[in-house]
Amino acid sequence: MKRTIIQTTLFSKTLDSLIRSRKLRQNDYEKFELALISDPEEGALVKGTGGIRKTRMRSSSKGKSGGFRVYYCDIALKERMYLLVLYAKNIKEDLSSEEKKWCKIYIEKIKKELKI
């Protein structure tokens, strides 16, 4: 099986900004993506989000506390992984209730489109 990775606009813009500003290295992101594809259930499920998982992305230019949080949803049946939200760990610990609500609505819409 080969997963298709799909980034939300929010995720993509944040990723591009972090790489351009050299807060995240492109190869760190590529390693993260490969690791996530090899173990899609690696992240902890986030309660109340309809199946969103939360995981950590390392940054070789920063220490452990300087990494990033990534929220994603893997739809194994359709071999698709949606990367939803990305932010620096030092910015905040978790998604707000509004962000969780947005993630849930987004994934429900995707599942409906995929007829799951």
CYANA upper distance limits for C-alpha pairs under 8 A (distance plus 0.5 A):
  1 MET  CA     79 GLU  CA      7.62
  2 LYS  CA     79 GLU  CA      7.07
  3 ARG  CA     37 ILE  CA      7.24
  3 ARG  CA     79 GLU  CA      5.12
  3 ARG  CA     80 ARG  CA      5.73
  3 ARG  CA     81 MET  CA      7.09
  4 THR  CA     79 GLU  CA      6.72
  4 THR  CA     80 ARG  CA      5.25
  4 THR  CA     81 MET  CA      6.62
  5 ILE  CA     80 ARG  CA      6.52
  5 ILE  CA     81 MET  CA      5.43
  5 ILE  CA     82 TYR  CA      6.56
  5 ILE  CA     83 LEU  CA      7.73
  6 ILE  CA     80 ARG  CA      7.70
  6 ILE  CA     81 MET  CA      6.56
  6 ILE  CA     82 TYR  CA      5.30
  6 ILE  CA     83 LEU  CA      6.60
  7 GLN  CA     11 PHE  CA      6.34
  7 GLN  CA     12 SER  CA      6.31
  7 GLN  CA     82 TYR  CA      6.30
  7 GLN  CA     83 LEU  CA      5.25
  7 GLN  CA     84 LEU  CA      6.83
  8 THR  CA     12 SER  CA      6.62
  8 THR  CA     82 TYR  CA      7.73
  8 THR  CA     83 LEU  CA      6.76
  8 THR  CA     84 LEU  CA      5.88
  8 THR  CA     85 VAL  CA      8.20
  9 THR  CA     13 LYS  CA      6.53
 10 LEU  CA     14 THR  CA      6.67
 10 LEU  CA     84 LEU  CA      7.64
 10 LEU  CA     85 VAL  CA      7.15
 11 PHE  CA     15 LEU  CA      6.52
 11 PHE  CA     83 LEU  CA      7.08
 11 PHE  CA     84 LEU  CA      6.10
 11 PHE  CA     85 VAL  CA      5.58
 11 PHE  CA     86 LEU  CA      6.15
 12 SER  CA     16 ASP  CA      6.60
 13 LYS  CA     17 SER  CA      6.63
 14 THR  CA     18 LEU  CA      6.65
 14 THR  CA     86 LEU  CA      7.10
 14 THR  CA     87 TYR  CA      7.96
 15 LEU  CA     19 ILE  CA      6.71
 15 LEU  CA     86 LEU  CA      7.71
 16 ASP  CA     20 ARG  CA      6.51
 17 SER  CA     21 SER  CA      6.52
 18 LEU  CA     22 ARG  CA      6.56
 18 LEU  CA     23 LYS  CA      5.61
 18 LEU  CA     24 LEU  CA      5.86
 19 ILE  CA     23 LYS  CA      6.56
 19 ILE  CA     24 LEU  CA      5.43
 19 ILE  CA     25 ARG  CA      6.24
 19 ILE  CA     26 GLN  CA      6.80
 23 LYS  CA     61 SER  CA      7.95
 24 LEU  CA     28 ASP  CA      7.46
 24 LEU  CA     29 TYR  CA      7.97
 24 LEU  CA     59 SER  CA      6.58
 24 LEU  CA     60 SER  CA      8.49
 24 LEU  CA     61 SER  CA      7.81
 25 ARG  CA     29 TYR  CA      7.13
 25 ARG  CA     59 SER  CA      7.70
 25 ARG  CA     60 SER  CA      8.10
 25 ARG  CA     61 SER  CA      8.24
 26 GLN  CA     30 GLU  CA      6.77
 27 ASN  CA     31 LYS  CA      6.57
 28 ASP  CA     32 PHE  CA      6.67
 28 ASP  CA     57 MET  CA      8.46
 28 ASP  CA     58 ARG  CA      7.42
 28 ASP  CA     59 SER  CA      6.70
 28 ASP  CA     60 SER  CA      7.36
 29 TYR  CA     33 GLU  CA      6.65
 29 TYR  CA     57 MET  CA      8.04
 30 GLU  CA     34 LEU  CA      6.80
 31 LYS  CA     35 ALA  CA      6.68
 32 PHE  CA     36 LEU  CA      6.58
 32 PHE  CA     57 MET  CA      6.69
 32 PHE  CA     58 ARG  CA      8.12
 33 GLU  CA     37 ILE  CA      6.67
 34 LEU  CA     38 SER  CA      6.77
 35 ALA  CA     39 ASP  CA      6.83
 36 LEU  CA     40 PRO  CA      5.71
 36 LEU  CA     42 GLU  CA      7.51
 40 PRO  CA     74 ASP  CA      6.91
 41 GLU  CA     53 ARG  CA      8.31
 41 GLU  CA     74 ASP  CA      8.27
 42 GLU  CA     55 THR  CA      7.76
 43 GLY  CA     53 ARG  CA      5.58
 43 GLY  CA     54 LYS  CA      5.45
 43 GLY  CA     55 THR  CA      5.04
 43 GLY  CA     56 ARG  CA      8.45
 44 ALA  CA     53 ARG  CA      5.70
 44 ALA  CA     54 LYS  CA      5.80
 44 ALA  CA     55 THR  CA      7.11
 45 LEU  CA     51 GLY  CA      6.91
 45 LEU  CA     52 ILE  CA      6.41
 45 LEU  CA     53 ARG  CA      4.87
 45 LEU  CA     54 LYS  CA      6.91
 46 VAL  CA     51 GLY  CA      7.51
 46 VAL  CA     52 ILE  CA      6.22
 46 VAL  CA     53 ARG  CA      6.06
 46 VAL  CA     54 LYS  CA      7.05
 47 LYS  CA     51 GLY  CA      8.38
 48 GLY  CA    100 LYS  CA      7.67
 48 GLY  CA    101 LYS  CA      8.38
 48 GLY  CA    104 LYS  CA      8.05
 49 THR  CA    100 LYS  CA      6.10
 49 THR  CA    101 LYS  CA      7.09
 49 THR  CA    103 CYS  CA      6.72
 49 THR  CA    104 LYS  CA      5.02
 50 GLY  CA    103 CYS  CA      8.47
 50 GLY  CA    104 LYS  CA      5.71
 50 GLY  CA    107 ILE  CA      7.54
 50 GLY  CA    108 GLU  CA      7.86
 51 GLY  CA     73 CYS  CA      6.80
 51 GLY  CA    104 LYS  CA      8.31
 52 ILE  CA     71 TYR  CA      6.99
 52 ILE  CA     72 TYR  CA      6.02
 52 ILE  CA     73 CYS  CA      5.27
 52 ILE  CA     74 ASP  CA      8.40
 52 ILE  CA    103 CYS  CA      7.87
 52 ILE  CA    104 LYS  CA      8.11
 53 ARG  CA     71 TYR  CA      6.03
 53 ARG  CA     72 TYR  CA      5.84
 53 ARG  CA     73 CYS  CA      6.51
 54 LYS  CA     69 ARG  CA      7.41
 54 LYS  CA     70 VAL  CA      6.27
 54 LYS  CA     71 TYR  CA      5.07
 54 LYS  CA     72 TYR  CA      7.10
 55 THR  CA     69 ARG  CA      6.36
 55 THR  CA     70 VAL  CA      5.88
 55 THR  CA     71 TYR  CA      7.03
 56 ARG  CA     67 GLY  CA      7.33
 56 ARG  CA     68 PHE  CA      6.14
 56 ARG  CA     69 ARG  CA      5.25
 56 ARG  CA     70 VAL  CA      6.52
 57 MET  CA     67 GLY  CA      6.27
 57 MET  CA     68 PHE  CA      5.49
 57 MET  CA     69 ARG  CA      6.63
 57 MET  CA     70 VAL  CA      7.29
 58 ARG  CA     64 LYS  CA      7.56
 58 ARG  CA     66 GLY  CA      8.32
 58 ARG  CA     67 GLY  CA      5.29
 58 ARG  CA     68 PHE  CA      6.99
 59 SER  CA     63 GLY  CA      7.71
 59 SER  CA     64 LYS  CA      8.30
 59 SER  CA     66 GLY  CA      7.37
 59 SER  CA     67 GLY  CA      5.67
 59 SER  CA     68 PHE  CA      7.94
 62 LYS  CA     66 GLY  CA      5.54
 62 LYS  CA     67 GLY  CA      7.27
 63 GLY  CA     67 GLY  CA      7.53
 65 SER  CA     89 LYS  CA      7.22
 65 SER  CA     90 ASN  CA      7.49
 66 GLY  CA     88 ALA  CA      7.47
 66 GLY  CA     89 LYS  CA      6.82
 66 GLY  CA     90 ASN  CA      7.05
 67 GLY  CA     88 ALA  CA      6.61
 67 GLY  CA     89 LYS  CA      6.28
 67 GLY  CA     90 ASN  CA      8.50
 68 PHE  CA     86 LEU  CA      7.33
 68 PHE  CA     87 TYR  CA      6.03
 68 PHE  CA     88 ALA  CA      4.77
 68 PHE  CA     89 LYS  CA      5.41
 69 ARG  CA     85 VAL  CA      8.38
 69 ARG  CA     86 LEU  CA      6.15
 69 ARG  CA     87 TYR  CA      5.98
 69 ARG  CA     88 ALA  CA      6.66
 69 ARG  CA     89 LYS  CA      6.29
 70 VAL  CA     83 LEU  CA      7.82
 70 VAL  CA     84 LEU  CA      7.94
 70 VAL  CA     85 VAL  CA      6.22
 70 VAL  CA     86 LEU  CA      5.19
 70 VAL  CA     87 TYR  CA      7.43
 71 TYR  CA     83 LEU  CA      6.83
 71 TYR  CA     84 LEU  CA      6.05
 71 TYR  CA     85 VAL  CA      5.60
 71 TYR  CA     86 LEU  CA      7.12
 72 TYR  CA     81 MET  CA      7.54
 72 TYR  CA     82 TYR  CA      5.95
 72 TYR  CA     83 LEU  CA      4.95
 72 TYR  CA     84 LEU  CA      5.75
 72 TYR  CA     85 VAL  CA      7.63
 73 CYS  CA     81 MET  CA      6.25
 73 CYS  CA     82 TYR  CA      5.66
 73 CYS  CA     83 LEU  CA      7.21
 73 CYS  CA     84 LEU  CA      8.12
 73 CYS  CA    107 ILE  CA      8.10
 74 ASP  CA     79 GLU  CA      8.18
 74 ASP  CA     80 ARG  CA      6.54
 74 ASP  CA     81 MET  CA      4.77
 74 ASP  CA     82 TYR  CA      6.76
 75 ILE  CA     79 GLU  CA      6.48
 75 ILE  CA     80 ARG  CA      5.72
 75 ILE  CA     81 MET  CA      6.46
 75 ILE  CA     82 TYR  CA      8.50
 76 ALA  CA     80 ARG  CA      6.83
 76 ALA  CA     81 MET  CA      8.26
 78 LYS  CA    114 LEU  CA      8.34
 84 LEU  CA    103 CYS  CA      7.86
 87 TYR  CA     91 ILE  CA      7.50
 87 TYR  CA     92 LYS  CA      8.47
 88 ALA  CA     92 LYS  CA      7.88
 89 LYS  CA     93 GLU  CA      6.67
 95 LEU  CA     99 GLU  CA      6.16
 95 LEU  CA    100 LYS  CA      6.62
 96 SER  CA    100 LYS  CA      6.74
 97 SER  CA    101 LYS  CA      6.64
 98 GLU  CA    102 TRP  CA      6.73
 99 GLU  CA    103 CYS  CA      6.72
100 LYS  CA    104 LYS  CA      6.70
101 LYS  CA    105 ILE  CA      6.74
102 TRP  CA    106 TYR  CA      6.55
103 CYS  CA    107 ILE  CA      6.64
104 LYS  CA    108 GLU  CA      6.58
105 ILE  CA    109 LYS  CA      6.68
106 TYR  CA    110 ILE  CA      6.84
107 ILE  CA    111 LYS  CA      6.57
108 GLU  CA    112 LYS  CA      6.63
109 LYS  CA    113 GLU  CA      6.75
110 ILE  CA    114 LEU  CA      6.65
111 LYS  CA    115 LYS  CA      6.42
111 LYS  CA    116 ILE  CA      5.65
112 LYS  CA    116 ILE  CA      6.62
